[in-house]
Amino acid sequence: MTTLWAEHAWLPDGVASAVRLEITDGVFTDVTPGAPREGRTLPGLVLPGFANGHSHAFHRALRGRTHHGRGTFWTWRERMYALAERLDPDSYHRLARAVYAEMALAGYTAVGEFHYLHHAPGGRRYADPNAMGHALVQAAEDAGIRLTLLDACYLTGGFGRELSGVQLRFGDGDVDGWAARVAALKPDSALVGAAVHSVRAVPAEQLPFFADWDGPLHVHLSEQRAENADCRVHHGCTPAELLDRAGVLGPHTVAVHGTHLTDTDIGLLSQVCFCPTTERDLGDGIGEARRLADAGVRLSLGSDSQAVIDPFEELRALELHERLASEERGRFGAAELVAAGTDHAAIGRDGGRLAAGEPADLVVVALDSVRTAGTEPAGAVFAASAADVTDVLVGGRWIVRDRAHQVVDRPAAVLAEEVAALWQS
């Protein structure tokens, strides 16, 4: 048994002081506030491990490389396609390993990887049809972060358009081909979920297949107004309505983005994963998070394009974007924001609470940095950044100690090397 003692900890009913945390076999067995100091002391504020609900690991190589001139989401996508053309299983493993290490350093203990880069250039199959997926699984294992691999079905290049160019790497022919490949994906160290890339990328007649999927199921939804307009032209309804007709919008289906929704759409959804730093980077717009939450829709958060990897920035943005759009403060309370940032259930996992019986994942945040000095412990979520994360525990194992990753050596140097190599190739 391991005993830890936190100066302050974010428990299910709020921040408490002098909290004893006992851990056995990677699980919290006792969490007691107001306890005498014993075991290892954790100074500052201890939070549950953050969950990154939506990630495209390879997009990390785009950071700082799409901002030099004017552009749109669609010109950004062309740059992303150019990057996707260059990756193979070995380079993807090296890049993703460093990206997942960056996530761990920021306080993420689990990630949902929305994975659609499946095959070799031209759509040629690797000897192992899941070589790219296995590269991600190994990368997450190496970096000490829990992975839910959300294998994405991506069959068409738009409504009524065949895949072409780099998109050929994404496709499996039809939903049966996708399902056959995913059935062979049985990693020991990761969960496997499914994703409908979007209603643009999976023909309407093949969507009902996912109505019977019994694991995590994610889908890009209404990120861009153009997607909604095209769906209306081709199907006479919104993307959410199309998914509902196909039976895809079950209680465990997570819609990613949900930026441009109608009142009817909101009534159809159970869960939405916002990616605020990506949505603002791409100029998508501001989704109606408060309206969704008030309608009973569960909210989670993700780093998506890796424009920023910082859970504090994501959860803060949920509130701050609402303030800009509504011209009101206090749209979300701090507890609601932390709940969204630690929603492991959205990627099919337990966790997200410092409580007995939960996985022993936690994040230690310094309260004495230039950002957090003088804040109340509960207010740290509005002041802290990823740079204030000092230690990260995953399943009872220290992955980050004193701001240093314990497994991946010099992740910043690895990122610099791998990103440079990809753009020089």
Helices and strands as residue ranges (DSSP letters): E 2-11, E 14-24, E 27-32, E 40-48, E 50-55, G 57-62, H 73-84, H 89-106, E 108-115, G 121-123, H 131-143, E 146-153, E 156-158, E 161-162, G 165-169, H 175-183, E 190-196, G 204-212, E 217-221, H 225-235, H 239-245, E 253-257, H 263-268, E 271-274, H 276-281, H 289-294, E 298-301, H 311-326, H 334-341, G 344-347, E 362-365, G 377-382, G 386-388, E 389-394, E 397-401, E 404-405, H 411-424
